Amino acid sequence: MKLWRSPLAWTFFASVVLLLGVGGWLLTDPATSRSDALKTGGLAGGAIVALYALWLNDRRRRVEERRQDIERQRHELESQRAEQDRSRVADERFAKAVELLGHAADQVRVGALHALAGLARSRPDYTQTVLDVLCSYLRRPFEHPRYDKQLDRKERDGTRGTPEQEQELQVRLTAQRLVRELLPPADAPDAPDYDLDLTGAVVEYLDFSGRRIGGMLLRYAALHSSTNLSGCRFTGSVYFTAAGTDAGRLIGYFRCRGAVFERHAWFSGTHFAELTDFTDTTFAGPTTFKDARFDNDALFTGVKVTGSLDLRRACFRGQTDLRFGVLPESVSLYNTLVRAEKDVQLPGVWGVEERRDGERRIVAKVG
């Protein structure tokens, strides 16, 4: 009984019936030869077999498609499971590394920093989180005897802290270096923009030169020894408000040659104790140096400012070159001071007014 349920059996039966039926019908016509009747009947029966073959091929195709679909779904599930396993391992590595940042041994903390950086390199989606953790570490309070502003330069150079302070300093320098390594080059096409929050951080020999940075916060930060931001591209807002002004700052150089600030650049109240160099830097957004203090030479040669520029109450105490390459139509110059005994280079549209206290005030020329 099962044989008669088979589509093949019914196809064979239908083909034979059609062969006999068509052939027999054609034989009733005297004009049709026996061979022609058999050929026509065979074609009719063969058509049934061909239709069955087409149906069978279509069925096999659908079965294969379903099999491939099931296989694809299985592969996707395995991929998702593997990704979940990798994410779980990455989360465990991250949590363990963060926990070890509080370890008493400096070598363990350095290892934890490298573990975090390695995680960011292998899992790019962790990069911003790792940078946040590294910046958080640099925001931890840190004191060193040579940061005492009462010491002269020679005393600072020869001053060492306790072993714990020296070890912590090395850990912090490692964190700074790893932050730089995780930032993409400034000229990298389609590079992601990572934000840095170093508000109130204590840093020494900070060097992010040639890197692409999103937003950057350095409010009230302690910039010791030297800071190098030359060649950086800042795609977000940058705030250096009151950076380097707290007591105990070690005199440091500030280099920012050829950098690009695409948005806000806020240097209000910033204290530049040594040479400050902004040569050929571009400020494309609103820029302010309001209440900034330059205790030594300041170079703004070739600087391009296409947004607004605020220099109100800025004080330049050393040799000063303010020959900007491009200036906006309106610049705020209220009580912008330079020393009378220092060499000061100004744009042609600016002049100076003498004051009784040995300082001169920069003013815009009328007409």
C-alpha positions in Angstrom: 0.0 0.0 0.0 2.9 2.4 0.7 4.1 2.0 -2.9 0.9 3.5 -4.2 1.3 6.5 -1.9 4.6 7.4 -3.6 4.6 10.3 -6.0 7.0 8.4 -8.3 4.5 5.5 -8.6 1.6 7.8 -9.4 3.9 9.6 -12.0 4.7 6.3 -13.6 1.0 5.3 -13.6 0.0 8.6 -15.1 2.7 8.4 -17.8 1.6 4.9 -18.8 -2.0 5.9 -18.9 -1.2 9.0 -21.0 1.0 7.0 -23.3 -1.8 4.4 -23.9 -4.6 7.0 -24.0 -2.9 9.3 -26.5 -1.5 6.6 -28.6 -4.8 4.7 -28.7 -6.7 7.9 -29.6 -4.3 8.7 -32.4 -4.5 5.1 -33.8 -8.2 5.7 -34.4 -7.2 8.3 -37.0 -6.5 6.5 -40.3 -4.1 9.3 -41.3 -1.8 8.7 -38.4 0.7 5.9 -38.6 1.4 3.5 -35.7 4.9 4.9 -35.2 3.7 8.5 -35.1 1.0 7.5 -32.5 3.6 5.8 -30.4 6.0 8.8 -30.6 3.3 11.3 -29.7 2.1 9.1 -26.8 5.7 8.7 -25.6 6.1 12.5 -25.6 2.9 12.9 -23.6 4.0 10.3 -21.1 7.5 11.8 -21.0 6.1 15.2 -20.3 4.6 13.8 -17.1 7.9 12.4 -16.1 9.7 15.7 -16.9 7.1 17.6 -14.8 7.8 15.2 -11.9 11.6 15.7 -12.4 11.1 19.5 -12.2 8.9 19.2 -9.1 11.5 16.9 -7.5 14.4 19.3 -8.3 12.4 22.2 -6.9 11.7 20.2 -3.8 15.4 19.4 -3.4 16.3 23.1 -3.9 13.9 24.1 -1.1 15.2 21.4 1.2 18.7 22.6 0.5 17.8 26.2 1.1 16.2 25.3 4.4 19.2 23.3 5.3 21.5 26.2 4.5 19.3 28.5 6.4 19.4 26.2 9.5 23.1 26.0 9.1 23.4 29.8 8.9 21.3 30.2 11.9 23.4 27.6 13.8 26.6 29.5 12.7 25.1 32.8 13.9 24.2 31.3 17.2 27.7 29.9 17.6 29.2 33.3 16.6 26.9 35.0 19.1 27.9 32.5 21.8 31.6 33.0 21.0 31.2 36.8 21.1 29.4 36.5 24.4 32.2 34.4 25.7 34.8 36.9 24.5 32.8 39.8 26.0 32.6 37.9 29.3 36.3 37.2 29.3 37.0 40.9 28.4 34.7 42.1 31.2 36.5 39.8 33.6 39.9 41.1 32.4 38.7 44.7 32.7 37.3 44.2 36.2 40.4 42.4 37.4 42.7 45.1 35.9 40.7 47.9 37.5 40.9 46.1 40.9 44.7 45.8 40.6 45.1 49.5 40.1 44.6 49.8 43.8 47.3 47.3 44.6 50.1 48.5 46.9 52.9 47.3 44.6 53.8 49.7 41.8 54.8 46.8 39.4 51.3 45.4 39.9 49.7 48.7 39.0 51.9 49.0 36.0 50.8 45.5 34.9 47.2 46.5 35.4 47.7 49.6 33.2 49.2 47.5 30.4 46.4 44.9 30.7 43.9 47.6 30.2 45.7 49.0 27.2 46.0 45.5 25.7 42.3 45.0 26.2 41.6 48.3 24.4 43.8 47.2 21.5 42.1 43.8 21.1 38.6 45.2 21.8 38.3 48.7 20.2 34.9 49.1 21.8 36.6 49.3 25.1 39.1 52.0 24.1 37.0 55.0 25.4 36.3 53.2 28.7 40.0 52.3 29.2 40.9 55.9 28.4 38.4 57.0 31.0 40.0 54.7 33.6 43.5 55.9 32.8 42.5 59.5 33.0 40.7 58.7 36.3 44.0 57.3 37.6 45.8 60.5 36.7 43.2 62.5 38.5 44.1 60.9 41.8 45.8 63.3 44.2 49.6 63.2 44.0 52.3 65.2 45.7 56.0 65.3 45.1 58.6 67.5 47.0 59.9 69.0 43.8 56.5 70.5 43.0 57.1 73.0 45.8 57.2 76.4 44.1 59.4 77.7 47.0 62.4 75.7 45.5 64.5 77.2 42.8 65.2 75.4 39.6 68.4 73.7 40.8 66.8 72.6 44.0 63.9 71.1 42.1 66.2 69.2 39.7 67.9 67.5 42.7 64.9 66.8 44.8 63.6 63.3 45.1 60.6 62.1 46.9 60.1 59.0 49.1 60.4 55.6 47.4 56.6 55.4 47.3 56.4 58.8 45.6 59.0 57.9 43.0 57.3 54.6 42.3 53.9 56.3 41.9 55.5 58.8 39.6 56.7 56.1 37.3 53.2 54.5 37.3 51.7 57.8 36.3 54.2 58.3 33.5 53.3 54.9 32.3 49.6 55.8 32.3 50.3 59.0 30.3 52.3 57.1 27.7 49.5 54.5 27.3 46.9 57.2 26.9 49.0 58.6 24.0 49.5 55.2 22.4 45.7 54.5 22.4 44.9 57.8 20.7 44.9 57.6 16.9 47.3 59.7 14.8 46.1 63.2 13.9 46.1 62.5 10.2 44.4 59.1 10.4 41.4 59.0 8.0 38.0 58.2 9.6 39.7 57.7 13.0 37.4 57.7 16.1 37.4 60.7 18.4 38.2 59.8 22.0 37.5 62.2 24.8 39.9 62.9 27.7 38.9 64.2 31.1 42.0 65.3 33.0 40.3 67.8 35.2 42.5 68.5 38.2 45.0 65.9 37.1 48.7 66.0 38.2 50.8 65.3 35.1 54.4 65.6 34.2 56.0 65.6 30.8 52.6 65.3 29.2 53.1 64.5 25.5 50.1 63.9 23.2 51.9 65.4 20.1 50.6 64.3 16.7 47.4 62.7 18.1 43.7 63.0 17.3 41.6 63.9 20.3 37.9 64.6 20.6 37.0 66.7 23.6 39.6 67.4 26.3 39.3 68.8 29.8 42.3 70.1 31.6 40.6 72.4 34.0 42.7 73.2 37.1 45.3 70.6 36.0 48.9 70.7 37.2 51.1 70.7 34.1 54.6 69.9 35.4 58.0 70.1 33.6 56.7 70.3 30.0 53.6 69.8 28.0 53.7 69.0 24.3 50.5 69.1 22.2 52.2 70.0 18.9 50.5 68.6 15.8 47.4 67.6 17.7 43.9 67.8 16.1 41.1 68.5 18.6 37.7 67.7 17.1 35.8 68.5 20.2 35.8 71.4 22.8 39.0 71.9 24.7 39.2 73.5 28.2 42.4 74.5 29.9 40.6 76.8 32.3 42.9 77.8 35.2 45.4 75.0 34.4 48.8 75.2 36.0 47.9 77.9 38.4 47.8 76.2 41.8 50.6 76.6 44.3 53.6 74.3 44.0 53.7 74.0 40.2 57.0 73.1 38.7 57.9 75.5 35.9 57.0 73.9 32.6 57.2 74.6 28.9 54.0 74.5 26.8 54.4 73.6 23.2 51.4 73.6 20.9 52.9 74.2 17.4 50.8 73.4 14.3 47.8 72.1 16.3 44.2 72.4 15.1 41.3 73.2 17.4 38.1 72.6 15.5 35.8 73.9 18.2 36.0 75.8 21.5 39.5 76.4 22.8 39.3 77.8 26.3 42.5 79.0 28.0 40.9 81.4 30.4 42.9 81.9 33.6 45.6 79.5 32.4 49.1 80.2 33.9 52.0 79.7 31.5 55.2 79.8 33.6 57.8 79.2 30.9 58.0 79.4 27.1 54.6 79.1 25.4 54.6 78.3 21.7 51.5 78.3 19.6 53.3 78.8 16.3 51.2 78.0 13.2 48.3 76.6 15.2 44.7 77.0 13.9 41.7 77.9 16.1 38.6 77.3 14.1 36.1 77.9 16.9 35.6 80.4 19.7 38.9 81.0 21.4 39.7 82.7 24.7 42.8 83.6 26.6 40.9 85.8 29.0 42.9 86.4 32.2 45.7 84.1 31.0 49.2 84.9 32.3 52.3 84.4 30.3 55.3 84.7 32.6 57.9 84.1 29.9 58.2 84.2 26.1 55.0 83.7 24.1 54.9 82.9 20.4 51.8 83.2 18.3 53.5 83.5 15.0 51.3 82.5 12.1 48.4 81.5 14.3 45.1 81.4 12.4 41.9 82.3 14.3 38.7 82.0 12.3 36.3 82.1 15.2 36.1 84.8 17.9 39.3 85.7 20.0 39.1 87.0 23.5 42.4 88.4 25.0 40.8 90.5 27.8 43.1 91.0 30.8 45.7 88.6 29.3 49.1 89.5 30.6 52.3 88.9 28.6 55.5 89.4 30.7 58.2 88.1 28.4 59.2 88.5 24.8 56.0 88.3 22.8 55.2 87.6 19.2 51.5 88.2 18.4 51.9 88.4 14.6 48.8 86.2 13.9 48.5 84.8 10.4 44.7 85.2 10.4 42.6 87.3 12.8 38.8 87.5 13.1 37.1 90.8 12.4 36.5 91.4 16.1 39.0 90.7 18.9 38.5 91.5 22.6 41.5 93.4 23.9 40.4 95.0 27.1 43.4 95.5 29.4 45.6 93.2 27.5 49.1 94.0 28.9 52.7 93.6 27.7 55.9 94.6 29.4 57.4 97.9 28.2 61.0 96.6 28.4 60.3 93.4 26.4 60.4 93.0 22.6 56.8 92.8 21.5 55.7 92.0 17.9 52.1 92.9 17.0 49.9 92.7 13.9 49.7 95.9 11.9 46.1 96.6 13.1 47.2 96.7 16.7 49.2 99.3 18.7 50.1 99.9 22.3 49.3 102.5 24.9 51.9 103.4 27.6 51.0 103.0 31.3 52.7 104.4 34.4 53.4 101.0 35.9 56.0 99.9 33.3 53.4 98.0 31.3 51.8 98.8 27.9 48.3 98.0 26.9 47.5 96.5 23.5 44.8 98.4 21.6 43.2 98.2 18.2 44.2 101.0 15.9 41.3 103.2 14.8 40.7 103.6 11.1 
